[in-house]
Amino acid sequence: MKLDSFDQKILALLVEDARLSISDIARQVNLSRSAVTDRIKRLEESQTITGYHAKLNQDDDTQVAAYFSVTFSPLCCEVIAGLMQDIPEIKQAHSISGDVDLIVFAQAANMTRLSEIREMMDAWPNVQRIVTHTVLVDRVSR
């Protein structure tokens, strides 16, 4: 689906605050309420917008997060997909290009749990190398 500048502005506003009223969005993008409503409906139907989510305030003292760079030999990201589903702390995983095959983002209650997740990942088949990148400070979160 081709997005024009109005669609892009609407999406940016919804990413920033999914609870904005249609009236507020219409005012900010200079369209009528009905035009904004139609555009949002089209974006939802085309699966450009796949959902609206509440962002929870995570207490900095109790939550830890890390990115894991995983390299396999031979490559087996498809096999790992099912294993990742069994670890609820894994929030995102992306196959990427370059020297690393998979980037995994996890949020855990504490460092002990994060270490347990890392140990589970070490047991995955064909893992050649895992590098853990602990998140120190969120700089941008949308």
C-alpha positions in Angstrom: 0.0 0.0 0.0 1.4 3.4 -1.0 1.3 5.9 1.8 1.0 9.6 1.1 2.1 12.4 3.3 -1.3 12.5 5.2 -1.1 8.8 5.9 2.5 9.2 7.2 1.5 12.1 9.5 -1.5 10.1 10.8 0.7 7.1 11.5 3.3 9.2 13.2 0.7 10.8 15.5 -0.8 7.4 16.4 2.6 5.9 17.1 3.3 8.8 19.5 -0.2 8.6 21.1 -2.6 5.9 19.9 -5.3 7.5 22.1 -5.5 10.7 20.2 -9.1 11.6 19.1 -10.0 11.7 15.5 -10.7 15.4 16.0 -7.2 16.0 17.3 -5.6 14.1 14.4 -7.8 15.9 11.9 -6.8 19.3 13.3 -3.1 18.4 13.2 -3.0 17.0 9.7 -5.5 19.6 8.2 -8.1 17.0 7.1 -11.8 16.5 7.9 -12.7 14.1 10.7 -14.4 11.8 8.1 -11.3 11.8 5.9 -9.1 10.8 8.9 -11.5 8.1 9.9 -11.5 6.7 6.4 -7.8 6.8 6.2 -7.3 5.0 9.6 -9.9 2.4 8.5 -7.9 1.8 5.3 -4.6 1.6 7.2 -6.1 -1.0 9.5 -7.7 -3.0 6.7 -4.4 -3.1 4.7 -2.6 -4.3 7.9 -0.4 -1.2 8.0 -1.8 -0.7 11.4 -1.9 -4.0 13.1 -3.0 -3.0 16.6 -3.0 -0.4 19.4 -1.1 -1.1 22.5 -0.7 0.2 26.0 2.9 1.0 26.9 3.6 0.0 30.5 5.8 2.0 32.8 8.6 -0.4 33.8 10.3 0.4 37.1 14.0 1.0 36.2 15.0 -0.7 39.4 13.3 -4.0 38.7 13.5 -4.4 34.9 16.5 -5.3 32.9 16.8 -5.5 29.1 19.4 -6.9 26.7 20.0 -7.5 23.0 21.5 -10.8 22.1 23.5 -11.1 18.9 23.3 -14.7 17.8 25.4 -16.4 15.2 24.6 -20.0 14.0 26.6 -22.5 12.1 24.9 -23.7 10.0 22.1 -21.2 9.9 18.9 -22.4 11.6 16.7 -19.3 12.5 13.5 -21.2 11.6 14.2 -23.9 14.1 14.8 -21.4 16.8 11.5 -19.6 16.3 9.6 -22.2 18.3 12.1 -22.1 21.1 11.8 -18.3 21.4 8.0 -18.6 21.7 8.5 -20.5 24.9 10.4 -17.6 26.6 7.9 -14.8 27.3 10.6 -12.3 28.1 11.8 -12.3 24.5 9.9 -9.3 23.0 11.5 -9.1 19.5 13.7 -11.2 17.3 15.0 -10.2 13.8 17.0 -12.1 11.3 19.6 -9.7 10.0 22.3 -9.4 7.4 26.0 -9.3 8.2 28.2 -11.3 10.6 25.3 -11.9 13.0 22.3 -14.0 12.0 19.8 -13.0 14.7 19.2 -10.1 17.1 17.0 -10.9 20.1 15.6 -8.3 22.5 14.5 -9.5 25.9 13.2 -7.8 29.0 13.4 -9.6 32.3 12.5 -9.0 35.9 16.1 -9.1 37.1 19.6 -10.0 36.1 19.2 -13.6 37.4 16.3 -14.2 35.0 18.2 -12.5 32.1 21.2 -14.9 32.8 18.8 -17.9 32.7 17.5 -16.8 29.3 21.1 -16.5 28.1 21.8 -20.1 29.3 18.7 -21.3 27.5 19.9 -19.6 24.3 23.3 -21.2 24.7 21.6 -24.6 24.5 19.9 -23.8 21.1 21.0 -26.0 18.2 23.9 -24.8 16.0 24.7 -21.7 18.2 28.2 -20.7 17.3 28.4 -17.4 19.3 26.2 -15.2 21.4 27.1 -11.7 22.5 25.0 -10.0 25.2 24.4 -6.2 25.0 22.8 -5.0 28.2 20.6 -1.9 27.9 21.8 0.8 30.3 19.5 3.7 29.4 16.5 4.1 27.0 17.3 7.0 24.7 14.3 6.8 22.3 11.2 4.6 22.9 8.2 4.9 20.6 
